[in-house]
């Protein structure tokens, strides 16, 4: 019986881990990223605005060949603060 309880706990923890991973991966999937040269605060903001993103924050990351501009929709909690 104890073995079944331990296995049940392990399955529950594994399911919780999968759910957490899905949550965090869906957050990054909501970002829209594209190469923008040069990537800085101004050009990235204009790129996101040109593509009709509303209430977004921008950031630049290093790409393989060119810098990448990402548009991330702000979360509701950040909007309230």
MOGI-V243979 format. One line per field, one symbol per residue. burial: I if it has 9 or more other ideal C-beta (glycine too) atoms within 8 Angstrom, else O. A space follows every 10 residues. Layout:
burial->???
This chain:
burial->OOOOOOOOOO OOOOOOOOOO OOOOOOOOOO OIOOIIOOIO OOIIIOIIOO OOIOOIOIOI OOOOOIIIII IIOIOOOOOO O
